[in-house]
């Protein structure tokens, strides 16, 4: 790769990385070419940006984008960089779920930036078992709504009972008038 191309790659990657809160750095060694294309297609379908870049170029791009506290040991050989802004759990899950024919993980996660904080591989694997952001929000809304709906039911109960009792009194008076 010529120097001009490297400068352009670093510039492009730095623009992508700037302001990102969710970044995943993965080791893709051992992936066959046809598998790589299939995985890239699956990631793109989910809206995940994924690019494989020489480690030294990723390092320069991260420094240009303002990331200073990245572990130097991450930058060996080539690095797969994945970005997905809406939800870090979705990003992490997708990489943990991708497995080969032998049911082995395809990507070895090196490190990630999750909601703006650098996270180790073991923590990222724990994040992968969490439900998605939408699922958590819907559960939260349900839990918040549940006590309110119970209170409304309890408050309506005396009114319903009163209406039922008044209806029964009315029915008995009507029966008494018909009988008399």
N, C-alpha and C positions, 0 to 999 in steps of 0.2 A: 504494500500500500504506500502510495506516495505521500509526502509530507502535507501537501495541500488537501488530500483526501482525509488524512488523519485530523487535520485542523477542522475540517468541515464536520467530521463525525463527532469530534469533541464538542463543537459548537452546538450541533443539533441535539446531542444527548444532554448537554448542560441546560438547554432551553426546556427540554422535557422534564428534567429533574428539578428545575427551579420551582420552589413553592410546593413541591409534592409532599404529602403527608404519609403516603403509603407506597413504599418501595420494597421490592423483594430481590435479593441478590442470590442467584442459584448457580450451582455447579451442574452442568449438563453433560459432563464427560460420560461416555459409555452409551450415549443415545445414538441410535442408527439414523442415517439421513432421512429415510422415509418416515420413521417415527417422529423425528423432529418436525417435519413438515405437517404431519397430522396434528401434533400437539400445538404447534403454532396456530393452525387453523382453528382448533377448538378454543384456544385462548382468545383469538381475535373475535370469534363468535360471541364470547362472553363480554367483549369490550375491554379486554385486558391488553395493554401494550406490552409486547415482549420483543426484546432484541438481544442478540448475542454480540458482544463486543470484546475486543482485546482488553485484558485487565488494566493495562497501563492507561489506555484511553478512557476507561470508565473512571479510574482514579482521578485523572485530570478533569474530566467532566464534572465529577462530584465536587472537586475543589473549586472549579469555576462557578458551580451552582451554589456554593456557600456551605457545603458539608465539610466540616473540619475534623470531626471526632470519629472518623471511620477507621476501623481496625485495618492495619496494613496487611495482615495475613489473608484478608479476603481477596486480595488482588493477585491471584496466581493464575496463569494460563488465560483462558477466556472466561468471561462471566456473562451469565444470562441476567438481564435486567428486566423486571416486570413492574409495571405501574398500573394502578387502578384506584382512582380518586374516591369514588362513592363509598366503598365499604372494604376495610382491610380484611375482614373475616372472609369475604367472598374471594379475595385475591389469594389468601393463604390456603383456603380450602381447595381451590382449584389445583394448586401445585401439590398439595398433599394427596389429593384424590387420584392424580394421574399416575397410573401404574402400568407396567409392561406385561407381557404375556405370562411371566413367572410371578405375577402379582407383587413385584418389587417396586418401590418408589422410583420414578423416572428421574426426578430432580432431587439433588441433595441441596437442601436449603442452607445457605451460608449464614445469612443475617438479613434482617429486614427493618425497615422504618415503618412502624405501625402507629398511626395517629400522631406522627411527629416525634416519636421516641424510638431510638435504636433498641432492637429486641434480639435476643439470642435465638439460636435455632430451637432449643428446647422449649422456650416460651412460645415460639411461633407454632410449634406442633401442638401445644396446649390450646392456642387460639383456634386452631383448625377444628376442634371439636365443639366450639361454640356455635349456637344458631346464628343465622344471618341477622343483620341489623333490622330488617323489616320484621322478621319473626319476633325479635326481642321487643320491638316497639309495639307490635300488635298484642303481645302478652302483657306489656305494661299498661296499655290502654284498657284491656280487659280487666286487669287487677284493680285499676283505678275506678273503673266503671261499676264493678261488682258491688262494692259497699253502697254506692249511691243508689243503684237499682233496688237493693234490699231495703234501704231506708224508705224509698218511695213506696214499695210494697207494704211495708209496715205502717206507714202513714195512711195509706189508702184502706187498710184493713178495717179500722173502726167505722169509716164511712160506709163501706160495703155492708158490714154487719148491721149498722143502723138502718140502711135501706132495706135489707132483708127482713129485719124485725118489723119495720113499719109496713112492709108489704104483707107480712103474715097477719098483723093486726087488722089491716084493711080487709083481707080475705075473710077473717073470722067475723068482722062486723057485717060484711055483706051476707055471709051465711046466716048470721043471726037474724038479719032483717028479712031474709027470704023465708026463714023458718017461722017467723012471727006473723 
